[in-house]
Amino acid sequence: MVLHQLDPFNPQLHEGPPDLLDPIQLGGQILKVATAFDMKVFKGERPSEVIVSLTDEPNIYSPELVKALAKIEKEMPSEKEKSVAVKDLHAGMVLLQDLVDEEDFRVASAGHAMTQESVQMIRSYHKNKNLKEPLRVKVAGREIFQ
């Protein structure tokens, strides 16, 4: 099944009732769609945007499987607030409060969307001057479930 996720999508192999489909081929295509979705969300794309991009590639991803994924995605929360330590900051998080050090010097403002570069700079700054923790952030994608 894992090997078949690399197979190109072939509509002829996926026609007919689900119980007559080759379960290994179908499983491979499910893995293909799920992996593509997960990778794009992990890179910071919103789940709804990923569904659109997968739908736009019907020769690569099974339209029926993408439709099924879209139904699941609609039931998932798109964002959530959480408290994190500086060491747990990631690109894509959005600060919900000003980020200040122990002397109340503002390092980043509420609303700042974290990038890889800003995360590295903040972690480096934190080594020299302690930042007040925990930080309130908004997360999207897979981090909602962590």
For each residue, the residues with C-beta under 8 A, 3 or more apart:
1: 4 5 24 27 28 31
2: 5 28 31
3: 6 28
4: 1 7 24 25 27 28 29 31
5: 1 2 28 29 31 32 35
6: 3 28 32
7: 4 10 25 28 29 32
8: 59 60
9: 14 29 32 58 59 60 61 62
10: 7 13 14
11: 14 15
12: 15
13: 10 21 22 25
14: 9 10 11 21 25 26 29 62 64
15: 11 12
16: 20 21
17: 20 21
18: 21 26
19:
20: 16 17
21: 13 14 16 17 18 25 26
22: 13 25 26
23: 26 27
24: 1 4 27 28
25: 4 7 13 14 21 22 28 29
26: 14 18 21 22 23 29 30
27: 1 4 23 24 30 31
28: 1 2 3 4 5 6 7 24 25 31 32
29: 4 5 7 9 14 25 26 32 33 61 62 65
30: 26 27 33 34 65
31: 1 2 4 5 27 28 34 35
32: 5 6 7 9 28 29 35 36 61 62
33: 29 30 36 37 54 61 62 65 66 69
34: 30 31 37 38 69
35: 5 31 32 38 39
36: 32 33 39 40 50 54 61
37: 33 34 40 41 47 50 51 54 69
38: 34 35 41 42 142
39: 35 36 42 43
40: 36 37 43 45 49 50 53
41: 37 38 44 45 46 47 50 141 142
42: 38 39 141 142
43: 39 40
44: 41 91 92 141
45: 40 41 49 50 53 141
46: 41 49 50 78 140 141
47: 37 41 50 51 73 76 78 141
48: 51 52 73 78
49: 40 45 46 52 53
50: 36 37 40 41 45 46 47 53 54
51: 37 47 48 54 55 66 69 70 73
52: 48 49 55 56
53: 40 45 49 50 56 57
54: 33 36 37 50 51 57 61 66 69
55: 51 52 58 61 63 66 70
56: 52 53
57: 53 54 60 61
58: 9 55 61 63
59: 8 9
60: 8 9 57
61: 9 29 32 33 36 54 55 57 58 65 66
62: 9 14 29 32 33 65 66
63: 55 58 66 67
64: 14 67 68
65: 29 30 33 61 62 68 69
66: 33 51 54 55 61 62 63 69 70
67: 63 64 70 71
68: 64 65 71 72
69: 33 34 37 51 54 65 66 72 73
70: 51 55 66 67 73 74
71: 67 68 74 75
72: 68 69 75 76
73: 47 48 51 69 70 76
74: 70 71
75: 71 72
76: 47 72 73 144
77: 80 144
78: 46 47 48 140 144
79: 138 139 140 144
80: 77 138 139 144
81: 96 136 137 138 139
82: 136 137 139
83: 134 135 136 137
84: 88 89 93 134 135 137
85: 88 89 133 134 135
86: 89 122 123 126 131 133 135
87: 123
88: 84 85
89: 84 85 86 93 114 119 122 123 135 137
90: 93 114 119 143
91: 44 114 115 116 119
92: 44 113 114 139 140 141 143
93: 84 89 90 113 114 137 138 139 143
94: 111 112 113 114 137 138
95: 98 99 108 109 110 111 112 114 135 136 137
96: 81 110 136 137 138
97: 110 135 136
98: 95 106 108 109 110
99: 95 106 107 108 109 112 122 131 132 135
100: 104 105 106 107 131 132
101: 104 105 107 125 129 130 131 132
102: 129 130 131 132
103: 129
104: 100 101
105: 100 101 129
106: 98 99 100 109
107: 99 100 101 122 125 131
108: 95 98 99 112 118 122
109: 95 98 99 106 112
110: 95 96 97 98
111: 94 95
112: 94 95 99 108 109 118
113: 92 93 94
114: 89 90 91 92 93 94 95 118 119 122 137
115: 91 118 119
116: 91 119 120
117: 120 121
118: 108 112 114 115 121 122
119: 89 90 91 114 115 116 122 123
120: 116 117 123 124
121: 117 118 124 125
122: 86 89 99 107 108 114 118 119 125 126 131
123: 86 87 89 119 120 126 127
124: 120 121 127 128
125: 101 107 121 122 128 129 131
126: 86 122 123 129 130 131
127: 123 124
128: 124 125
129: 101 102 103 105 125 126
130: 101 102 126
131: 86 99 100 101 102 107 122 125 126 135
132: 99 100 101 102
133: 85 86
134: 83 84 85
135: 83 84 85 86 89 95 97 99 131
136: 81 82 83 95 96 97
137: 81 82 83 84 89 93 94 95 96 114
138: 79 80 81 93 94 96
139: 79 80 81 82 92 93 143 144
140: 46 78 79 92 143 144
141: 41 42 44 45 46 47 92 144
142: 38 41 42 145 146
143: 90 92 93 139 140 146
144: 76 77 78 79 80 139 140 141
145: 142
146: 142 143
